[in-house]
């Protein structure tokens, strides 16, 4: 699925099942909550925290998809074409950082 297809699919789902998009501020709060859930999994799986019993059945892929879902909602409702935005962002990073990371001794 391309980013454009994902944006279209989420939009169709919202219009078919979700009644309407939550407002932008609500979606921003939801995005923050979902990113926090990803952080919780990462901290326990790859960091030094241990899993609580209630955390053991969480699925990182599902939580990342929740983040992507809300991010797509925000893009849709604010008129952002994620395909174009991502390409512009890659171009910016390439122009700005094409030598920076290769010259970083911390990465070697």
NORUR-V265230 format. One line per field, one symbol per residue. ss: DSSP state (a for helix, b for strand, c for the rest). phi: phi as a letter, one per 20 degrees, with the letter a starting at -180 (. if undefined). Layout:
ss = ???
phi = ???
This chain:
ss = ccaaaaaaaaaaaaaaaccccccaaaaaaaaaaaaaaaaaaaaaacccccccaaaccccaaaaaaaaaaaaaaaaaaacccaaaaaaaaaaaaaaaacccccccaaac
phi = .ffffffffffffgfecemaffffffffffffffffffgffffefdeefefegfefdfdggfffffffgfffgffgfdmeefffffffffffffffdgdgffeeffee
